[in-house]
Every structure is written in C-alpha cells, then in structure tokens.
Amino acid sequence: CGSFLIVLLLTLCGWVPGVIAALIILNNTN
C-alpha cells in the first residue's frame, strides 16, 4: 500500500504542473 501511495504522489506531482502549464499555454494562445 505504501508503494502505491508513493507512485500516486509522484504521478500527482508530475500531473499538476503539466495541467497548470497547459492551462497557461492555452490562455496565452487565446
């Protein structure tokens, strides 16, 4: 269970900045 939480945390840490960057890029293009 611990390793699953670590993988989930790493995925979220990589996913959140990616979504924020995508939103910023979309806002800049518009």
mmCIF entry with sequence, helices, sheets and N, C-alpha, C, O atoms, coordinates in Angstrom:
data_MODEL
# 
_entry.id   MODEL 
# 
_entity.id                         1 
_entity.type                       polymer 
_entity.pdbx_number_of_molecules   1 
# 
_entity_poly.entity_id                      1 
_entity_poly.type                           'polypeptide(L)' 
_entity_poly.nstd_linkage                   no 
_entity_poly.nstd_monomer                   no 
_entity_poly.pdbx_seq_one_letter_code       CGSFLIVLLLTLCGWVPGVIAALIILNNTN 
_entity_poly.pdbx_seq_one_letter_code_can   CGSFLIVLLLTLCGWVPGVIAALIILNNTN 
_entity_poly.pdbx_strand_id                 A 
# 
loop_
_entity_poly_seq.entity_id 
_entity_poly_seq.num 
_entity_poly_seq.mon_id 
_entity_poly_seq.hetero 
1 1  CYS n 
1 2  GLY n 
1 3  SER n 
1 4  PHE n 
1 5  LEU n 
1 6  ILE n 
1 7  VAL n 
1 8  LEU n 
1 9  LEU n 
1 10 LEU n 
1 11 THR n 
1 12 LEU n 
1 13 CYS n 
1 14 GLY n 
1 15 TRP n 
1 16 VAL n 
1 17 PRO n 
1 18 GLY n 
1 19 VAL n 
1 20 ILE n 
1 21 ALA n 
1 22 ALA n 
1 23 LEU n 
1 24 ILE n 
1 25 ILE n 
1 26 LEU n 
1 27 ASN n 
1 28 ASN n 
1 29 THR n 
1 30 ASN n 
# 
_struct_asym.id          A 
_struct_asym.entity_id   1 
# 
_struct_conf.conf_type_id            HELX_P 
_struct_conf.id                      HELX_P1 
_struct_conf.pdbx_PDB_helix_id       AA1 
_struct_conf.beg_label_comp_id       GLY 
_struct_conf.beg_label_asym_id       A 
_struct_conf.beg_label_seq_id        2 
_struct_conf.pdbx_beg_PDB_ins_code   ? 
_struct_conf.end_label_comp_id       THR 
_struct_conf.end_label_asym_id       A 
_struct_conf.end_label_seq_id        29 
_struct_conf.pdbx_end_PDB_ins_code   ? 
_struct_conf.beg_auth_comp_id        GLY 
_struct_conf.beg_auth_asym_id        A 
_struct_conf.beg_auth_seq_id         2 
_struct_conf.end_auth_comp_id        THR 
_struct_conf.end_auth_asym_id        A 
_struct_conf.end_auth_seq_id         29 
_struct_conf.pdbx_PDB_helix_class    1 
_struct_conf.details                 ? 
_struct_conf.pdbx_PDB_helix_length   28 
# 
_struct_conf_type.id          HELX_P 
_struct_conf_type.criteria    ? 
_struct_conf_type.reference   ? 
# 
loop_
_atom_site.group_PDB 
_atom_site.id 
_atom_site.type_symbol 
_atom_site.label_atom_id 
_atom_site.label_alt_id 
_atom_site.label_comp_id 
_atom_site.label_asym_id 
_atom_site.label_entity_id 
_atom_site.label_seq_id 
_atom_site.pdbx_PDB_ins_code 
_atom_site.Cartn_x 
_atom_site.Cartn_y 
_atom_site.Cartn_z 
_atom_site.occupancy 
_atom_site.B_iso_or_equiv 
_atom_site.pdbx_formal_charge 
_atom_site.auth_seq_id 
_atom_site.auth_comp_id 
_atom_site.auth_asym_id 
_atom_site.auth_atom_id 
_atom_site.pdbx_PDB_model_num 
ATOM 1   N N  . CYS A 1 1  ? 0.841  -1.201 0.000   1.00 0.00 ? 1  CYS A N  1 
ATOM 2   C CA . CYS A 1 1  ? 0.000  0.000  0.000   1.00 0.00 ? 1  CYS A CA 1 
ATOM 3   C C  . CYS A 1 1  ? 0.877  1.252  0.000   1.00 0.00 ? 1  CYS A C  1 
ATOM 4   O O  . CYS A 1 1  ? 0.540  2.251  -0.636  1.00 0.00 ? 1  CYS A O  1 
ATOM 5   N N  . GLY A 1 2  ? 2.005  1.196  0.717   1.00 0.00 ? 2  GLY A N  1 
ATOM 6   C CA . GLY A 1 2  ? 2.889  2.359  0.787   1.00 0.00 ? 2  GLY A CA 1 
ATOM 7   C C  . GLY A 1 2  ? 3.453  2.722  -0.576  1.00 0.00 ? 2  GLY A C  1 
ATOM 8   O O  . GLY A 1 2  ? 3.499  3.896  -0.943  1.00 0.00 ? 2  GLY A O  1 
ATOM 9   N N  . SER A 1 3  ? 3.887  1.700  -1.333  1.00 0.00 ? 3  SER A N  1 
ATOM 10  C CA . SER A 1 3  ? 4.465  1.975  -2.648  1.00 0.00 ? 3  SER A CA 1 
ATOM 11  C C  . SER A 1 3  ? 3.402  2.560  -3.573  1.00 0.00 ? 3  SER A C  1 
ATOM 12  O O  . SER A 1 3  ? 3.703  3.405  -4.416  1.00 0.00 ? 3  SER A O  1 
ATOM 13  N N  . PHE A 1 4  ? 2.157  2.108  -3.413  1.00 0.00 ? 4  PHE A N  1 
ATOM 14  C CA . PHE A 1 4  ? 1.077  2.643  -4.253  1.00 0.00 ? 4  PHE A CA 1 
ATOM 15  C C  . PHE A 1 4  ? 0.876  4.131  -3.971  1.00 0.00 ? 4  PHE A C  1 
ATOM 16  O O  . PHE A 1 4  ? 0.664  4.924  -4.889  1.00 0.00 ? 4  PHE A O  1 
ATOM 17  N N  . LEU A 1 5  ? 0.944  4.503  -2.681  1.00 0.00 ? 5  LEU A N  1 
ATOM 18  C CA . LEU A 1 5  ? 0.782  5.916  -2.322  1.00 0.00 ? 5  LEU A CA 1 
ATOM 19  C C  . LEU A 1 5  ? 1.931  6.746  -2.881  1.00 0.00 ? 5  LEU A C  1 
ATOM 20  O O  . LEU A 1 5  ? 1.728  7.873  -3.333  1.00 0.00 ? 5  LEU A O  1 
ATOM 21  N N  . ILE A 1 6  ? 3.139  6.184  -2.848  1.00 0.00 ? 6  ILE A N  1 
ATOM 22  C CA . ILE A 1 6  ? 4.300  6.916  -3.373  1.00 0.00 ? 6  ILE A CA 1 
ATOM 23  C C  . ILE A 1 6  ? 4.144  7.139  -4.875  1.00 0.00 ? 6  ILE A C  1 
ATOM 24  O O  . ILE A 1 6  ? 4.402  8.230  -5.384  1.00 0.00 ? 6  ILE A O  1 
ATOM 25  N N  . VAL A 1 7  ? 3.715  6.082  -5.578  1.00 0.00 ? 7  VAL A N  1 
ATOM 26  C CA . VAL A 1 7  ? 3.513  6.216  -7.028  1.00 0.00 ? 7  VAL A CA 1 
ATOM 27  C C  . VAL A 1 7  ? 2.418  7.238  -7.306  1.00 0.00 ? 7  VAL A C  1 
ATOM 28  O O  . VAL A 1 7  ? 2.526  8.038  -8.235  1.00 0.00 ? 7  VAL A O  1 
ATOM 29  N N  . LEU A 1 8  ? 1.359  7.205  -6.491  1.00 0.00 ? 8  LEU A N  1 
ATOM 30  C CA . LEU A 1 8  ? 0.258  8.151  -6.682  1.00 0.00 ? 8  LEU A CA 1 
ATOM 31  C C  . LEU A 1 8  ? 0.741  9.582  -6.456  1.00 0.00 ? 8  LEU A C  1 
ATOM 32  O O  . LEU A 1 8  ? 0.379  10.490 -7.204  1.00 0.00 ? 8  LEU A O  1 
ATOM 33  N N  . LEU A 1 9  ? 1.557  9.780  -5.423  1.00 0.00 ? 9  LEU A N  1 
ATOM 34  C CA . LEU A 1 9  ? 2.086  11.118 -5.140  1.00 0.00 ? 9  LEU A CA 1 
ATOM 35  C C  . LEU A 1 9  ? 2.978  11.599 -6.283  1.00 0.00 ? 9  LEU A C  1 
ATOM 36  O O  . LEU A 1 9  ? 2.877  12.749 -6.712  1.00 0.00 ? 9  LEU A O  1 
ATOM 37  N N  . LEU A 1 10 ? 3.851  10.718 -6.774  1.00 0.00 ? 10 LEU A N  1 
ATOM 38  C CA . LEU A 1 10 ? 4.746  11.112 -7.861  1.00 0.00 ? 10 LEU A CA 1 
ATOM 39  C C  . LEU A 1 10 ? 3.939  11.438 -9.110  1.00 0.00 ? 10 LEU A C  1 
ATOM 40  O O  . LEU A 1 10 ? 4.269  12.371 -9.843  1.00 0.00 ? 10 LEU A O  1 
ATOM 41  N N  . THR A 1 11 ? 2.876  10.665 -9.351  1.00 0.00 ? 11 THR A N  1 
ATOM 42  C CA . THR A 1 11 ? 2.036  10.923 -10.525 1.00 0.00 ? 11 THR A CA 1 
ATOM 43  C C  . THR A 1 11 ? 1.354  12.278 -10.400 1.00 0.00 ? 11 THR A C  1 
ATOM 44  O O  . THR A 1 11 ? 1.299  13.043 -11.362 1.00 0.00 ? 11 THR A O  1 
ATOM 45  N N  . LEU A 1 12 ? 0.832  12.572 -9.208  1.00 0.00 ? 12 LEU A N  1 
ATOM 46  C CA . LEU A 1 12 ? 0.167  13.863 -8.997  1.00 0.00 ? 12 LEU A CA 1 
ATOM 47  C C  . LEU A 1 12 ? 1.170  15.002 -9.122  1.00 0.00 ? 12 LEU A C  1 
ATOM 48  O O  . LEU A 1 12 ? 0.852  16.050 -9.684  1.00 0.00 ? 12 LEU A O  1 
ATOM 49  N N  . CYS A 1 13 ? 2.381  14.803 -8.599  1.00 0.00 ? 13 CYS A N  1 
ATOM 50  C CA . CYS A 1 13 ? 3.407  15.854 -8.653  1.00 0.00 ? 13 CYS A CA 1 
ATOM 51  C C  . CYS A 1 13 ? 3.789  16.147 -10.098 1.00 0.00 ? 13 CYS A C  1 
ATOM 52  O O  . CYS A 1 13 ? 4.139  17.281 -10.425 1.00 0.00 ? 13 CYS A O  1 
ATOM 53  N N  . GLY A 1 14 ? 3.728  15.140 -10.968 1.00 0.00 ? 14 GLY A N  1 
ATOM 54  C CA . GLY A 1 14 ? 4.066  15.355 -12.374 1.00 0.00 ? 14 GLY A CA 1 
ATOM 55  C C  . GLY A 1 14 ? 2.855  15.823 -13.164 1.00 0.00 ? 14 GLY A C  1 
ATOM 56  O O  . GLY A 1 14 ? 2.994  16.473 -14.200 1.00 0.00 ? 14 GLY A O  1 
ATOM 57  N N  . TRP A 1 15 ? 1.640  15.485 -12.661 1.00 0.00 ? 15 TRP A N  1 
ATOM 58  C CA . TRP A 1 15 ? 0.411  15.783 -13.394 1.00 0.00 ? 15 TRP A CA 1 
ATOM 59  C C  . TRP A 1 15 ? -0.048 17.213 -13.165 1.00 0.00 ? 15 TRP A C  1 
ATOM 60  O O  . TRP A 1 15 ? -0.466 17.894 -14.102 1.00 0.00 ? 15 TRP A O  1 
ATOM 61  N N  . VAL A 1 16 ? 0.028  17.670 -11.916 1.00 0.00 ? 16 VAL A N  1 
ATOM 62  C CA . VAL A 1 16 ? -0.472 19.013 -11.588 1.00 0.00 ? 16 VAL A CA 1 
ATOM 63  C C  . VAL A 1 16 ? 0.289  20.107 -12.340 1.00 0.00 ? 16 VAL A C  1 
ATOM 64  O O  . VAL A 1 16 ? -0.354 20.960 -12.952 1.00 0.00 ? 16 VAL A O  1 
ATOM 65  N N  . PRO A 1 17 ? 1.628  20.126 -12.325 1.00 0.00 ? 17 PRO A N  1 
ATOM 66  C CA . PRO A 1 17 ? 2.347  21.179 -13.067 1.00 0.00 ? 17 PRO A CA 1 
ATOM 67  C C  . PRO A 1 17 ? 2.075  21.092 -14.567 1.00 0.00 ? 17 PRO A C  1 
ATOM 68  O O  . PRO A 1 17 ? 2.042  22.113 -15.253 1.00 0.00 ? 17 PRO A O  1 
ATOM 69  N N  . GLY A 1 18 ? 1.881  19.877 -15.076 1.00 0.00 ? 18 GLY A N  1 
ATOM 70  C CA . GLY A 1 18 ? 1.597  19.718 -16.506 1.00 0.00 ? 18 GLY A CA 1 
ATOM 71  C C  . GLY A 1 18 ? 0.267  20.355 -16.870 1.00 0.00 ? 18 GLY A C  1 
ATOM 72  O O  . GLY A 1 18 ? 0.149  21.018 -17.900 1.00 0.00 ? 18 GLY A O  1 
ATOM 73  N N  . VAL A 1 19 ? -0.740 20.149 -16.015 1.00 0.00 ? 19 VAL A N  1 
ATOM 74  C CA . VAL A 1 19 ? -2.060 20.736 -16.273 1.00 0.00 ? 19 VAL A CA 1 
ATOM 75  C C  . VAL A 1 19 ? -1.987 22.255 -16.162 1.00 0.00 ? 19 VAL A C  1 
ATOM 76  O O  . VAL A 1 19 ? -2.575 22.970 -16.974 1.00 0.00 ? 19 VAL A O  1 
ATOM 77  N N  . ILE A 1 20 ? -1.269 22.742 -15.162 1.00 0.00 ? 20 ILE A N  1 
ATOM 78  C CA . ILE A 1 20 ? -1.132 24.193 -14.980 1.00 0.00 ? 20 ILE A CA 1 
ATOM 79  C C  . ILE A 1 20 ? -0.411 24.805 -16.182 1.00 0.00 ? 20 ILE A C  1 
ATOM 80  O O  . ILE A 1 20 ? -0.811 25.859 -16.677 1.00 0.00 ? 20 ILE A O  1 
ATOM 81  N N  . ALA A 1 21 ? 0.645  24.147 -16.646 1.00 0.00 ? 21 ALA A N  1 
ATOM 82  C CA . ALA A 1 21 ? 1.387  24.652 -17.803 1.00 0.00 ? 21 ALA A CA 1 
ATOM 83  C C  . ALA A 1 21 ? 0.494  24.644 -19.041 1.00 0.00 ? 21 ALA A C  1 
ATOM 84  O O  . ALA A 1 21 ? 0.538  25.577 -19.843 1.00 0.00 ? 21 ALA A O  1 
ATOM 85  N N  . ALA A 1 22 ? -0.317 23.596 -19.200 1.00 0.00 ? 22 ALA A N  1 
ATOM 86  C CA . ALA A 1 22 ? -1.213 23.512 -20.356 1.00 0.00 ? 22 ALA A CA 1 
ATOM 87  C C  . ALA A 1 22 ? -2.240 24.640 -20.309 1.00 0.00 ? 22 ALA A C  1 
ATOM 88  O O  . ALA A 1 22 ? -2.547 25.251 -21.333 1.00 0.00 ? 22 ALA A O  1 
ATOM 89  N N  . LEU A 1 23 ? -2.773 24.914 -19.112 1.00 0.00 ? 23 LEU A N  1 
ATOM 90  C CA . LEU A 1 23 ? -3.755 25.999 -18.979 1.00 0.00 ? 23 LEU A CA 1 
ATOM 91  C C  . LEU A 1 23 ? -3.113 27.346 -19.305 1.00 0.00 ? 23 LEU A C  1 
ATOM 92  O O  . LEU A 1 23 ? -3.731 28.190 -19.953 1.00 0.00 ? 23 LEU A O  1 
ATOM 93  N N  . ILE A 1 24 ? -1.873 27.545 -18.859 1.00 0.00 ? 24 ILE A N  1 
ATOM 94  C CA . ILE A 1 24 ? -1.181 28.808 -19.130 1.00 0.00 ? 24 ILE A CA 1 
ATOM 95  C C  . ILE A 1 24 ? -0.945 28.959 -20.631 1.00 0.00 ? 24 ILE A C  1 
ATOM 96  O O  . ILE A 1 24 ? -1.131 30.040 -21.188 1.00 0.00 ? 24 ILE A O  1 
ATOM 97  N N  . ILE A 1 25 ? -0.532 27.862 -21.287 1.00 0.00 ? 25 ILE A N  1 
ATOM 98  C CA . ILE A 1 25 ? -0.284 27.909 -22.736 1.00 0.00 ? 25 ILE A CA 1 
ATOM 99  C C  . ILE A 1 25 ? -1.585 28.203 -23.480 1.00 0.00 ? 25 ILE A C  1 
ATOM 100 O O  . ILE A 1 25 ? -1.609 29.010 -24.410 1.00 0.00 ? 25 ILE A O  1 
ATOM 101 N N  . LEU A 1 26 ? -2.672 27.535 -23.060 1.00 0.00 ? 26 LEU A N  1 
ATOM 102 C CA . LEU A 1 26 ? -3.963 27.766 -23.720 1.00 0.00 ? 26 LEU A CA 1 
ATOM 103 C C  . LEU A 1 26 ? -4.415 29.203 -23.522 1.00 0.00 ? 26 LEU A C  1 
ATOM 104 O O  . LEU A 1 26 ? -4.951 29.816 -24.445 1.00 0.00 ? 26 LEU A O  1 
ATOM 105 N N  . ASN A 1 27 ? -4.206 29.751 -22.326 1.00 0.00 ? 27 ASN A N  1 
ATOM 106 C CA . ASN A 1 27 ? -4.616 31.129 -22.059 1.00 0.00 ? 27 ASN A CA 1 
ATOM 107 C C  . ASN A 1 27 ? -3.771 32.111 -22.870 1.00 0.00 ? 27 ASN A C  1 
ATOM 108 O O  . ASN A 1 27 ? -4.276 33.141 -23.316 1.00 0.00 ? 27 ASN A O  1 
ATOM 109 N N  . ASN A 1 28 ? -2.487 31.798 -23.062 1.00 0.00 ? 28 ASN A N  1 
ATOM 110 C CA . ASN A 1 28 ? -1.617 32.705 -23.809 1.00 0.00 ? 28 ASN A CA 1 
ATOM 111 C C  . ASN A 1 28 ? -1.960 32.689 -25.294 1.00 0.00 ? 28 ASN A C  1 
ATOM 112 O O  . ASN A 1 28 ? -1.888 33.726 -25.954 1.00 0.00 ? 28 ASN A O  1 
ATOM 113 N N  . THR A 1 29 ? -2.335 31.520 -25.833 1.00 0.00 ? 29 THR A N  1 
ATOM 114 C CA . THR A 1 29 ? -2.659 31.436 -27.256 1.00 0.00 ? 29 THR A CA 1 
ATOM 115 C C  . THR A 1 29 ? -3.973 32.153 -27.532 1.00 0.00 ? 29 THR A C  1 
ATOM 116 O O  . THR A 1 29 ? -4.155 32.723 -28.608 1.00 0.00 ? 29 THR A O  1 
ATOM 117 N N  . ASN A 1 30 ? -4.886 32.130 -26.574 1.00 0.00 ? 30 ASN A N  1 
ATOM 118 C CA . ASN A 1 30 ? -6.163 32.824 -26.764 1.00 0.00 ? 30 ASN A CA 1 
ATOM 119 C C  . ASN A 1 30 ? -5.983 34.312 -26.480 1.00 0.00 ? 30 ASN A C  1 
ATOM 120 O O  . ASN A 1 30 ? -6.939 35.080 -26.582 1.00 0.00 ? 30 ASN A O  1 
# 
